[in-house]
């Protein structure tokens, strides 16, 4: 039996900030196996986001997963990081119907 996934202390604050900025957010934290914590979308652009607090570092599974992922991915530690990621996501042309 798999133990409950551990999330960083700032996970809820980060999710709330993305939502406040008008993003769709789905927590993937329960997946484990190196998969980033969040699926975040805005203006038809979707990124995977790893949440870390303080000076915590990615574990080996997270590093390996990131090295093999060919899509957009970010790591955020605070609301300033969220704002930076959202600004970057919105700098791309709108895709699809979202």
Secondary structure, DSSP 8 states (H G I E B T S, - for coil): --------TTHHHHHHHHHHTT-EEEE-GGG-TT--SEEEEETTEEEEEEE--TT----HHHHHHHHH--S-EEEE-SHHHHHHHHHHHHTS---TT-
